[in-house]
């Protein structure tokens, strides 16, 4: 008996090793061939290779693979559909939505799957893929009533929440104007019993379009309005309530907007405050009832009041001076004060900028002044030539923002400020200027100064680590010069795929991220994104991230780090592959920052909310498992003390 048990364990162990070996070889072949071997995997009779190929198709799939993916979607190879087959079918559905373009065959295949499939994940991926394929304002081609009426036989008994998945599909679009479809969604189930992700999606859908049945007073709309209001009154999820600011603004539910703005949870209050700052001042004093004993409420009240001139200048200065110098609150209030370009606000900001010694503080003060000609002129002439790279980048951003909002100054800006900015030899600054030149290519067509400047700058950026800047400059040159004079872009070096030993080792590991404000632990998914995980661990081992600051913090969206310069423009002398294997960005997921497909390098971000707009565009390769509250304390300039690997086994 013991011998039999030993033999069974031995064969199971060896079969697992064999399985891993063949998947590794297939992954390696995909990367080395740049997706050329994908078709063979999709046609493979080996289930594990077939599944892996369907997952890889989300990254490497092309029009030539559509037929094979549709074949897998309907699972025609198997006379009996097993649970493991549904995983492959769901991966195929996701990949069909990722391949560029649209065609009737894919749309019809996904519509059929939505109406007939009995696996939840497969139906969900099919809904979302369908939304990606169709134009944003087009009908999905599936009536929700038809999907909800499907009755399964007694063996399968699926309970598929089509209404929730339809919400997720619609939320993936920018414009949503399908009134009847949204009414159908609201007809089914109690919203509060939905999955959290679907409730977030519904709030996004309702806040993006003005639906008459929620803003009008017709008797037939009472049911829908009461249902949504009952949901809003009882919703407890923070991630859903983050969306309510725009929803309240859309339908003029001022009491809700006021409650959100006065929330002690800054993440919930912030979106509502942004809505208030964009509104007419006449209603603000009437709705912003506030308990000034609450610190967050008092701060928000000041922001709105300053914006709508409800405080005199002496009061504002007194409040600003009472705050710690260079604190986030002081900088934000000063920025609100200066929103309309008040001279007193600009003088205060210029004074604080000149006093600040920390680089990040100086950058933050500069960004409050993109509407001040005199301040920008002083920055460009006096500070820019000797400023460190990240500050030069911030000044350039300020100049370009000013030029965009003040077109009449473009001619003065071009020969003066523009000429000074182009004297920089910094990769980030020249990338910004090159992008601006491409956007204004018609006005700059044939400009000799620009052509000579770019030609002089190009030799400085032929190194691999500056390839993005080199290619931006080439793009600007080609867009602004005659078609007969065109330059060739460079191709980035590719980091080799991890070894088989490293690939296996990295499938289960964690990273401990120690910052100035606390520790965060991230669990990495080395099987779904082997290159991203291997690269991150390599940089951790080399102490690359030690002392690097978070350079981008967007409330209710992401925190981002990995830039040695502090402005998002640094990277490694290589790139790695994108890895879109079907994972969705939920709150607290980690992803690789990029400038486009297959340009990932060293920068990464952590999401702070549901971000469906990132799905299929950025590599998701892990999630935060400890230190969630620490992320809320991170600000621009918060430093990473260390980032180290921790293996689970």
ZAKELUM-33466 format. One record per residue: residue in one letter; x, y, z of N, C-alpha, C in turn. Coordinates in steps of 0.02 Angstrom, whole numbers, plus 50000, padded with zeros to 5 digits. Layout:
BEGIN
AXYZXYZXYZ;...
***
This chain:
BEGIN
X500424994050000500005000050000500435006350000;X500955006350042501415012050046501765013149979;X501935007449947502275007949882501815011249831;X501165009249833500685012249786500605019749798;X500565021549863500505028649878501115032549856;X501695029549866502315032849845502345033749770;X502145028349733502155028749660501655033949634;X501065034249668500565039149647500825046249656;X501125047449715501395054149729501965055749680;X502375050649665502935051749620502695053749550;X502195050149525501935051649457501575058449455;X501215060049509500885066649511501395072249510;X501935071349550502455076449554502795077349486;X502955071649454503305072049390502855074849334;X502205073149337501745075849287501675083349294;X501705085749358501665092949369502285096449341;X502875093349351503485096249324503465096349248;X503235090849219503185090349146502715095649119;X502155096649154501665101649133501975108649135;X502335110149189502655116649194503185117649139;X503555112349124504075112749073503785114649005;X503235111448986502965112748919502645119748916;X502345122048972502055128748972502615133948967;X503165132649003503735137249000504005137748928;X504085131948896504355131948828503885135648780;X503235134848791502755138248748502785145848760;X502805148048824502865155148839503495158048807;X504045154448813504685156648785504635157448709;X504315152648677504245152848604503815158748582;X503295160348621502865165948604503255172548605;X503645173548658504025179748666504575180248613;X504945174848603505505175048556505265175848484;X504685173148468504425173748400503965179748392;X503875183748446503425189548447502725187648425;X502505181948451501815179748440501715175348380;X502245173848342502165169848281501955162748295;X502135160048354501975153148371501285152448404;X500915158048409500265157848444499765153348408;X499755153448342499275149548304499335142048318;X499955139648324500065132448338499765130648406;X499855135148455499585133748522498825133648522;X498515138148485497785138348482497495131948451;X497885128948405497655122848371497865116448407;X498255117148461498525111348497497965106948525;X498095100448526497625095748557497755095048632;X498305098048656498475098048727498085103548761;X497665101648810497235106548843497625112248874;X498175110748910498545115848946498875120848899;X499135118448843499425122948794498875127048760;X498315123948747497755127348717497515133148761;X497465131848827497265136948875497775142648876;X498415140748881498935145848884498945150148821;X498825146948763498805150648700498225155648699;X497645153548725497065157948728497215163948773;X497565162748829497745168248874498255172948841;X498745170048807499255174148773498965178048715;X498415175648686498105179148629497855186048648;X497735187248712497525193948734498075199048723;X498705196748723499285201148711499515200848639;X499585194748612499905193648547499425192248491;X498775191848506498295190048454498225195148398;X498115192648337498025196948278497415194348240;X497245197948187496655196148148496685188948123;X497285186448109497365179648083497185174248135;X497135176248199496975171348251496235171348270;X495835175548239495135176148259494755169648249;X494865166348192494495160148178494645154848231;X495275154048249495455149048299495155150748368;X495135157148385494845159148449494095158048451;X493755159348396493035157948393492915150448399;X493355146448368493305139148373493355136948446;X493825140048484493905138448555493315141148595;X493045146848575492485149748611491885145048613;X491775141548558491205136848555491415129748576;X492065128848591492305122548619492115116548576;X492215117148510492005111848464492435105648467;X493005106148501493435100248505493165094948552;X492715097048597492495092448650491755090948643;X491585084548644490885082648641490525084048707;X490915084048762490635085548828491025091448858;X490675096648876491015102548903491155101448977;X491795101548995492005100649065492165107449095;X492175107949161492325114449192492985117449168;X493485113249156494135115949135494095119049065;X493625116749024493555119648957493295126748960;X492875128249010492595134949015493145140149026;X493685138149060494235142849072494545144949005;X494645140048961494915141548894494425145848854;X493785144248858493275148048821493255155348845;X493295156348911493295163148939493905167048916;X494485163648915495105166848892495045168748818;X494725164448779494625165848707494165171848698;X493635172248739493175177948735493535184448751;X493935184448804494315190348823494785192448766;X495135187548736495605189048682495255191948621;X494655189448605494285192048548494135199548556;X494025201648618493905208748630494535212948629;X495115209748636495745213448638496035214748568;X495875210548520496165211348453495865217448420;X496285221648391496055228048363495565226948305;X495155232048295494665231848241494015228648264;X493545228148219492895225048233492635221648170;X492285216148179492005212648122491375209048145;X490935207848098490275204848114490345197848142;X490855194148120490935187248143491075186848218;X491525191048242491675191148314491075193448354;X490755198748331490175201448366489625196148372;X489485192648318488965187548318489155181748365;X489795179748364490015174248407489935176048481;X490105182148499490055184348569489325185248589;X488915187848545488195188448560487885181648572;X488075176748531487815169948540488035167048607;X488655168348626488915165748689488555168948748;X488435175448745488065178948798487385175748810;X487045173948756486365171348761486325163948778;X486865160248766486825152948773487295149848824;X487835153248842488315150248887488035149448958;X488295144548995488045143249062488585144149115;X489175146649094489715147749142489775155249155;X489795157149219489785164249238490375168149208;X490975165549217491565169149194491545170049119;X491335164849083491295165149010490795170548988;X490215170749021489705175749003489965182749018;X490285183649076490545190149095491055192649044;X491535188449026492045190448978491745191848909;X491215188348891490895189348826490535196048824;X490195197848878489865204348882490375209948873;X490925209548910491425214948909491775215248842;X491935209448813492255209348747491805212348694;X491155210848700490665213548653490655221148655;X490685223948715490685231248723491315234348694;X491885230848699492505233448672492505233548595;X492175228748565492195228048492491745233148457;X491185234748488490695239048455490835246448466;X490635250748420490695258048431490345259848496;X490595265148530490365266748597489615268148601;X489335271048549488635272848552488185267548519;X488485262148494488085257048460487755252448510;X487205249448490486855244548532487285238248538;X487235234948596487615228748606487325222948566;X486735223848539486445218648497486145212848536;X486085213648603485785208548646485265211948690;X484655209548688484145212148734484235208848802;X484275213048853484385210348920483815205648940;X483215207348919482635203048934482735196048907;X483025195448846483145188948816483665185048855;X484195188548877484725185248915484475182748982;X484055186649015483815184949082483295179349081;X482965178249024482435173249021482685166149010;X483325165448993483585158848977483525154249038;X483245148349027483155143549081483605137549068;X484035135949116484485130349107484165123849132;X484445118349110484165111949132484365110549204;X484085105249232484165103949304484885102149322;X485285100049274485965097949291486425103949302;X486325109249265486795114849268486565120449315;X485945122249312485655127249357486095133549365;X486285136749312486695142749321486275148749343;X486555152649386486235159049404486695164449379;X486575166649318487035171349285486745178449291;X487105182949325486855189849334486985194049271;X486585192949220486685196649157486635204149168;X486195206449213486125213549224486775216649251;X487115212949295487745215549321488285215649268;X488325210249229488835209849178488715214949123;X488075216449109487915221649060488155228449085;X488105229649151488365235849180489115236349170;X489465230849183490195230849174490375232349102;X489975229549055490105230748984490005238048967;X489445241048990489315248048974489825252749006;X490045250949066490535255249101491205255549065;X491335250549023491965250448985491955255548929;X491365258448915491305263448862491345270448892;X491545275248850491585282148873490915285648870;X490535284348817489875287548809489335282148814;X488835283448855488305278548866487635282048857;X487285280548803486645283948791486075279048776;X486145272948801485645267848787485115267648843;X484645272248838484155273248892483745266948905;X483495263748853483075257748863483475252048894;X484105251448874484525246148901484635247248976;X484775253548995484895255049066484255253949107;X483685255649078483045254249112482975246749125;X483165242749075483125235449083483565233049140;X484155236049146484615234249200484295235649268;X483975241449274483675243349338483055239249355;X482775235749306482175231749318482315225449358;X482945223049357483095216549386483435217149454;X483215213149501483535212149566483605218449607;X483805217449669483945222949714484675224849704;X484805230949687485485233149671485965231849729;X485725232649790486175231849848486425224649855;X486115219949822486345213049826486835211349770;X486975216149727487455214949673488165214449701;X488615211749659489325211949676489555219249676;X490045220649718490285227549726490525230449659;X490895226649621491155229049557490585231249511;X490035227449510489465229149467489105235449492;X489085236449558488765242549584489175248749566;X489835247949568490275253449546490135255049473;X490085249749432489955250649361489295254249348;X488775252249386488125255449377488155262949394;X488505264649448488575271649466488945275549411;X489445272349381489805275549325489345276649265;X488945271549250488495271949193487995277649203;X487695278149263487185283149275487485290249278;X488115290849297488415297449305488695300249241;X488735296249188489035298649126488535301349076;X487915299749084487405301949036486785304349074;X486485309649049485885312349081485275308549056;X485055303749095484465299749076483835303349099;X483375304449052482765308149066482355304949122;X482385298249125481955294949175482215295849246;X482815298549254483065300049321483065307549336;X483055311649284483065318949295482385322149284;X481925318649249481265321449236480765320049291;X480135322149280479615321249330479015317349304;X479105313649250478555309649222478355304249271;X477695302849278477465297649326477775290749312;X477895289249249478175282649232478895281849256;X479225287449273479925287149294480005286549370;X479465286949405479495286849479479835280549505;X479675274849474479955268549496480715268549492;X480985270849436481705270749427482055275649474;X481775281549482482075286549526482075284149598;X481525281249620481475278849690481955273049702;X482035268749651482485263049658483215265349666;X483415270049623484105272649626484215276449691;X483725280549713483815284349774483845279749835;X483455274349835483475269649890484165266249893;X484425264749834485105261849831485615266749859;X485585272949837486065278049859486035278949935;X485435279149963485355280150036485635274450077;X485655268450049485865262550088486545259850068;X486865262750019487515260249996488055261350048;X488435256150064488965256550114489665256350084;X489725253650024490385252749994490715259449979;X491335260150002491705266349988491825267149913;X491985261649879492145262149808491545264149766;X490945262249789490335264449753490195271749768;X490265273649831490115280549851490605285549819;X491185283249799491655287649763491355290249699;X490895286249669490595288149605489985292749614;X489735293349675489105296749685489135304349675;X489735307249680489805314449671489565316649602;X489805313249551489595314949483488865313249472;X488635307749502487935305749494487475311049525;X487655313449584487255318549618487245325049577;X487815326749548487855332749507487435332049444;X487445326249414487085325149352486335326249361;X486065323849418485345324249429485145329449482;X485645333749500485525339249547485235336749614;X485545331549641485355329149707485825332349758;X485685338649775486165342649812486265340149884;X485755337449914485845334949982486355329249984;X486315324849935486805319449930487505322249919;X487565327149874488215330149860488515333349922;X488095336649961488315339750023488565334550072;X488195329050080488395323750127489065320850107;X489165319850043489795317050018490365321850031;X490265328250017490795333250025490995334050098;X490545332750144490695333450216490945326950247;X491035321850207491255315450234491955315950265;X492045312550320492705312250352493185307950312;X492915303650269493345299550226493545303850166;X494175305750164494415310450113494305307750042;X494355301150034494265298249968493555299349942;X493075299149987492375300349966492235307749957;X492525311950001492395319149997492705322349935;X493295319949915493665323249861493285323749796;X492985318349769492615318949706492025323849712;X491685323849769491115328449778491355335649780;X491925336849812492205343649813492375346049743;X492665341549702492835343449634492215345449594;X491655342049608491015343949576490805350849599;X490845352049665490645358549692491065364149662;X491705363049653492145368249627491975370049554;X491625365549521491435366849451490735369849444;X490395370849501489695373049499489625380649508;X489035383049495488855390049505488845391549579;X489105397249599489175398849671488505400349704;X487985401549666487355403749697487045398449742;X487155392149728486835386949769487285384449825;X487945386049822488415383149869488255384949942;X488145391349959488005392850030487375389450055;X486925387850010486285384850031486345377450046;X486835374050015486855366850024487445364550067;X487955368750074488545366350107488495367450183;X488015364050214487955364150287488525359850314;X488915362650357489525359050376489655359550451;X489895354050478490105353850548490845355850549;X490995362050567491675364550563492135361450616;X491845357450662492265354050710492645348250678;X492395346050621492725340650585493265343650541;X493875341350548494435344250512494335343750437;X494145337850412494065336950340493515341450313;X492955341950349492405346050326492595353450324;X492965355750374493175362750376493635364250317;X494095359750303494565360750247494185361050181;X493705356550172493315356550111492885362850104;X492615365150161492215371250161492645377150139;X493265377350162493715382750143493865382450068;X493965376650042494125375949970493555378749928;X492935376749945492365379049906492255386549917;X492305388749979492195395849994492705400349960;X493345398249960493855402249927493735402549852;X493545396949824493425396649751492865401449731;X492355402149772491785406349755491805413149792;X492425415149812492525421949840492085423349900;X491995418449944491595419450003492015421250065;X492675422250054493125424450107493525430350080;X493695435050123494125440550100494855438350103;X495285442450074495975440450065496355439750132;X496175444050180496505443550245496335436850279;X495705434650272495505428250301495875422450267;X495925422750202496265417350166496995417050185;X497325422750186498035422850204498145420150275;X497695422050320497745419750389497695412150393;X497225409350355497145402050355497765398650325;X498005401250269498585398250236499205398550280;X499295404150314499895404850356499865400550419;X499245398750438499175394550498499325387250484;X499365385550420499495378550401500255377250398;X500465371050408501185369450401501425371250331;X502005374250327502285376150262502375370150217;X502175370950155502245365750103501815359550115;X501335360050160500885354450171500405353850112;X500125347950103499665346850048499075351650052;X498815352750113498235357150122498405364350102;X498995366650122499185373450106499265374450030;X499575369549997499685370049925499015369749887;X498565365249909497925364649875497495370849883;X497465373649944497065379649955497345385549915;X498005386149912498315391549873498145390749799;X498135384449776497965383149706497245384949691;X496785383549737496085385349728496015392949728;X496375396349772496365403649776496595406749710;X497085403549678497375406149617497005403749554;X496475399949562496135397049503495925402449454;X495735408349480495515413849436496065419049426;X496675417249445497245421649432497285427849476;X497105427149539497115433149583497845434949599;X498035441349594498735443449606498985441749676;X498555442549727498775440849795498945433449801;X498545429149769498685421949770499345420449735;X499465423749679500075422549641500685424849680;X500635430449714501195432849755501345427949812;X500805425349843500895420549897501255414249872;X501035411649814501335405649786502065406849766;X502205412549734502895414049714503345414449775;X503085417349830503485417949891503635410949920;X503115406649923503205399949950503675395749906;X503615396649841504055393049794504785394949806;X504905401449814505605403749823505895401449889;X505465400449940505705398250005505815390650009;X505445386849967505475379549972506155376949951;X506405372049989507055369049974506985362049944;X506455358449964506345351749938506105352049865;X506395347649824506235347749752505495346549739;X505195341649773504495340049761504045345849782;X504215349349836503815355049856503845360549803;X504425361749775504495366849724504085365049662;X504095358649644503705356349587502965357449599;X502725355749659502015356549675501805363949673;X502235368449696502075375549694502055378049622;X502525375749581502535377749510501875375849476;X501615369949492501015367549459500385371449478;X500435375749528499855379949546499855386449507;X500345387449462500425394049432500405393949355;X500065389149326500055388749252499645394349220;X499325398749261498925404249233499255411049243;X499885411249265500215417549280500785418849231;X500685423649186501195425149136501845427549168;X501795432249216502395435149247502805429949285;X502455425549322502805420349359503145415449312;X502795413249259503095408549212503685411749177;X503625418149158504175421649125504795421749169;X504685422949234505245422949282505545416049288;X505125410849291505375404049296505805402149235;X505555403649176505905401749115506575405349108;X506565411849120507175415849110507685414749166;X507455414649229507915414549286508065407649314;X507565403249318507655396849353507785391049306;X507475391049248507495385149205508195382949185;X508645387449164509305385149140509695381049191;X509615382549256510015379049307509605374249350;X508965373549335508525369249376508685361949365;X508575357649416508665350349407508135347849358;X508265341949327507825339449273507075339249290;X506905336749349506185336149366505855342949371;X506215348049396505935354749400505895357849331;X506395356649289506345358849219505725355949186;X505585349649199505005346349170504365349749195;X504325351349259503725354549287503625361549257;X504165365249249504125371849218503875371349146;X504125366349110503915365349041503175363649038;X502935359249084502225357749088501815364049098;X502065368349143501715374649159501675379049098;X502215379649061502225383749001501735381148949;X501745374648937501305371748886500575372348906;X500415371548970499725372548994499505379748982;X499955384448995499805391448984499675392848910;X500095389948867500025391048794499365388148769;X499165382348795498535379248773497935383448793;X497965386348853497385390148877497395397448854;X497955399648825498005406548801498295406648730;X497905404748681498155404248612498455410748586;X498195416448610498445422848583499175424148602;X499425420448652500125421348673500595416648636;X500335412348594500765407348561501345410548522;X501205415948486501725418948445502285421948488;X502085424748545502585427448591502955421648626;X502585416548639502865410648674503365406948630;X503225406548566503635402448523504365404848517;X504485411148499505185413248492505535414448559;X505145415948612505445417448676505525411448721;X504985409648757505015404048803505205397548767;X504915396348710505035390148674505775389148660;X506115394448637506825394048621507235392248683;X507045395148741507415393748803507305386448823;X506685384048820506535377148839506925372148797;X506995373648733507355368948689508105368648703;X508365373148744509085372848762509215367248812;X508685364548842508765359048890509045352948854;X509445349148890509695342848864509385336948902;X508825338348933508485333248973507985329348931;X507995322748941507565318348901506825319848912;X506625321048974505925322248989505665328748958;X506055334048965505865340548938505785340248863;X506275337248829506245336948756505685332348732;X505515327248771504945323048753504295327148754;X504215331248807503625335548812503585340348753;X504145343548738504155348448683504025345148616;X504295339148607504185335548544503445333648536;X503135331548591502425329948589502015336148572;X502195341848602501845348048587501925349848513;X502535348948486502665350548416502235346248370;X502165339748387501745335448345501025337648346;X500775339648406500085341848412499955348248373;X500485352348364500425358648327500795358448261;X500825352548231501235351448171501025355848112;X500365357248106500135361248050500415368348054;X500425371148114500685377948123501445378248116;X501775372648133502505372448133502795369348070;X502385367948021502615364547960503175368547927;X503735365147915504305368247880504705373047922;X504615373147988504975377748032505715375848036;X506145380148013506865378648009507175378248078;X506975382848124507255382748192507125376048226;X506505373548220506315367248251506715361448221;X506765361348155507135355848122507865355648144;X508195361448146508895361648166508985359748239;X508515361948281508565360448353508495352948365;X508025349748331507925342548340508535338748315;X508815340648258509395337148230509995337748278;X510055343448312510605344248360510495340048423;X509855339048441509695335448502509735327848493;X509585325348434509535318048423510155314148445;X510765316348430511355312348450511405311248526;X511095315748565511125315048638510715309148664;X510245306648623509745301848648509725295348607;X510305293548579510325287248541510455281248585;X510545282448651510635276848697509955273548709;X509975267148726509355263348733508905266048788;X509205268548843508785270948898508405277348880;X508605280648826508265286748804507885285748739;X507725279548723507415278148658506735281548650;X506355282148704505695285448698505775292748678;X506265296148708506385303148690506625303648618;X507085299248598507335299348529506755298548480;X506325293748493505775292548447505245298148448;X505155301348506504705307248509504985312848465;X505645313948470505955319148429505895317548355;X506015311248337505945309248267505235310248244;X504745308348286504045309248268503875316648257;X504155321048300504025328248292504345330848228;X504955328548214505295330748153504905328548091;X504695322248090504345319548032503665322948022;X503345324948078502685328048073502715335348050;X503285338648062503335345848047503765347447987;X504075342347956504495343547898504205340347835;X504425342347776504165339447714504225331847712;X503765328647678503765321247674504405318547643;X504735322547605505355320247571505935319747619;X505875322947678506405322747729506135319347791;X506255312947798505995309147855506555305247889;X506505304647955507005301047994506715294348018;X507165289648036506965282948057506995282248132;X506485279048161506465277948234506905271948254;X507115272048317507515266548344507065261048372;X507335255048379506985249348409507305247848476;X506895246948528507155245948596507455239048605;X507955238548649508225232048669507715228448713;X507685221948706507195217848743507555213948797;X507305214348859507585210348913507425202948900;X507925198548906507785191348893507245188548938;X506875183748913506365180248952506715176649010;X506405176349070506735173149127506895165849114;X507405163349147507595156249140507035151849169;X507045145449152506525140949176506535140449252;X507125140349281507185140049354506885146249386;X507035152049359506775158249385506015158649374;X505785156449317505065156449300504665152349351;X504925146449371504595142249420504615145349489;X505205148049507505295150949574504835156949586;X504715160849535504345167049542503585166249541;X503345160049535502625159149531502265160649597;X502625160149651502335161749717502825165849758;X502735172249760503195176449798502855182949818;X503155186249867502905192649890503465197749889;X503265204149891503755209549896503545213949955;X504025215649998503895220150054504145227050034;X503675231850034503825238750015503805243150077;X504395245450099504445249850157504495257050134;X504025261250158504015268350139504085272750201;X504115279250190504155284050246503535283850290;X502975281350262502345281650300502085274750320;X502485269550308502265262850328502475257550278;X502275251350293502485245550253501895242550216;X502015240750153501515237550110501795230950086;X501385225650087501605219150061501185217550000;X501525215649946501205214349882501325207049862;X500795203349848500855196549822500875196849746;X501385193849716501485194249644501225187949609;X500995188749548500735183149508501235181549453;X501715177349469502245175649423502045171149366;X501475167749372501245163449318500885167549264;X500485172349286500115176449237500565181549203;X501075184049238501505189249210502235187849227;X502525182649198503205180649217503735185949204;X503685189649149504195194649134504155200549182;X503555202849196503465208549241503715206949311;X503545200949336503755198949403504515198049406;X504795194649356505515193549355505895200149353;X505655204849314505985211349308505935215249373;X505355215249405505275218749469505735215849522;X505755209249526506185206049577506925207449564;X507115207649501507805209249483507985216249506;X507535221049495507665227949516507665228549592;X507235224649626507235224649700507905222049726;X508155216649695508795213649716509365218549706;X509325222549653509855227449639509775233949679;X509265234149724509125240149765508945246249723;X508675245049664508505250549619507995255249649;X507505252549685506955256649710507105260249775;X507655258549808507825261649871507915269149863;X507555273049904507585280349906507215283749848;X506915279949804506515282949751505845285349781;X505605291049758504985293849783504395292249738;X503795292149767503185291749727503115298449690;X503105298149624503075304449585502385306049560;X501915301349565501235302549540500745299749591;X500305303849616499775301849662499125305149639;X498665301049615498015303549593497485300749639;X497155304849680496655302249728496125298049693;X495965292449724495445287949699495625284849632;X496265284849615496485281849552497115277649563;X497705280749565498315276849573498845280649612;X499325276849640499965279549662500495276149618;X501005280049597501485277349549502195279049570;X502655274249559503355275249578503795271549528;X504455272249539504935268749496505345273349452;X505235280049460505605284849419506155288049461;X506775287549438507345290249475507365297849472;X507055300749421507065308049412506535311449454;X505965308149464505425311149501504875314249459;X504885313149394504365315949351504065310949302;X504245304449310503955299349267504315298249202;X504905301249193505245300849128505875296549127;X506005292849181506605288549180506405281249172;X506885277249150506755270149141507405266249138;X507365260049119507965255749112508175255549039;X508795253149025509025252748956508745246748919;X508135244948933507805239348900507055239848911;X506675235848876505955235248887505785227948898;X505185226748926504925219948932504255219648896;X503985213648888503365212748852502765214648895;X502245217048863501595217748897501315210748908;X500905209948961500625203448977499895204248998;X499455204548947498735205548960498395198648962;X498435195249017498185188349019497465187849044;X497105193249046496395192749064496225195049134;X496715197449171496575199749240496315206849238;X495855208449282495555215049285495835218949344;X495885225549336496135229849389495585231449439;X495635228349497495205229849553495605234349600;X495305236949654495685240949701496285237049729;X496845240549738497445237849769497815232849726;X497735233249661498115229049615498725232949590;X499265229249575499865232449550499925231149475;X500125236349438500195235749366500835239249342;X501055237549282501645240649253501445246849213;X501785252449226501675258449186502015257549119;X501745260649068502035259949001501875265948958;X502235266548902502095271748853501775268748791;X501505262748799501215259148742501385251748749;X501105247748705501195240548709501935238548703;X502155234148749502835231548751503365236948763;X503195241948804503695247048822503795247448897;X503565242448934503645242549007504385242149026;X504545245249084505245245149105505315244649181;X505295250249216505415250149289504845253049330;X504425257049300503905260549338503285256149346;X502965256649405502365252749420501875257249458;X501255254949463500745258749499500305253949538;X499975256549589499485252749628498825256449623;X498285252849607497635256049599497305257249668;X496925262649672496585264449734495825263449730;X495575261449671494865260349661494785255749601;X494165254349582494045250449522494225254749461;X494635252149417494865255949359494785251849295;X494165250849273494055246649213494385249449150;X494535255949149494855258949091495575256549082;X495865253449133496555250849127496575243649102;X496005240149105495995233149086496175232249013;X496645227649000496835226248931497315231348902;X497515236448942497985241548918498635241448958;X498595238849019499185238449061499235231549093;X499845229349106499955222849137499785222949211;X499335218549232499175217749303499545211549328;X499945212249382500365206549401500405205349477;X499905207849515499905206449586499405210749623;X499375209849689498905213749730499185214849800;X498985220249831499195221849899498815217349948;X499195214049993498885209650042498965212250114;X499385217350122499465220350189499685227650180;X499435232050223499625239050221499175243350178;X498535241350173498075245150131497995252350153;X497975253450219497885260250245498505264550231;X499075261450224499695265150210499645268750143;X499325265650095499275268550028498925275350030;X498455276250076498095282550080498525288150109;X499075286350141499525291350170500055293650121;X500145289950067500665291550019500495297949981;X500975302449976500905308649938501475309149889;X501425313949843501985315249798502595317049841;X503145313349831503755314549870503865309449925;X503355305549943503455300149992503965295249964;X504465293550004505015289549978504955282149997;X505225278049952505295270849965505955269850002;X505925267050061506545265650097506875259350070;X506465254250058506745248050029506175244149998;X506345239749951505865235349919506205228649909;X505975223449945506335217049947505855211149934;X506135206049905505755199949889505655195649951;X505065192449955504915187650008504565181649976;X504915175949971504615170049941504135166649990;X503595163949963503095160650005503325153750026;X503695150449981503915143549995504665143049989;
***
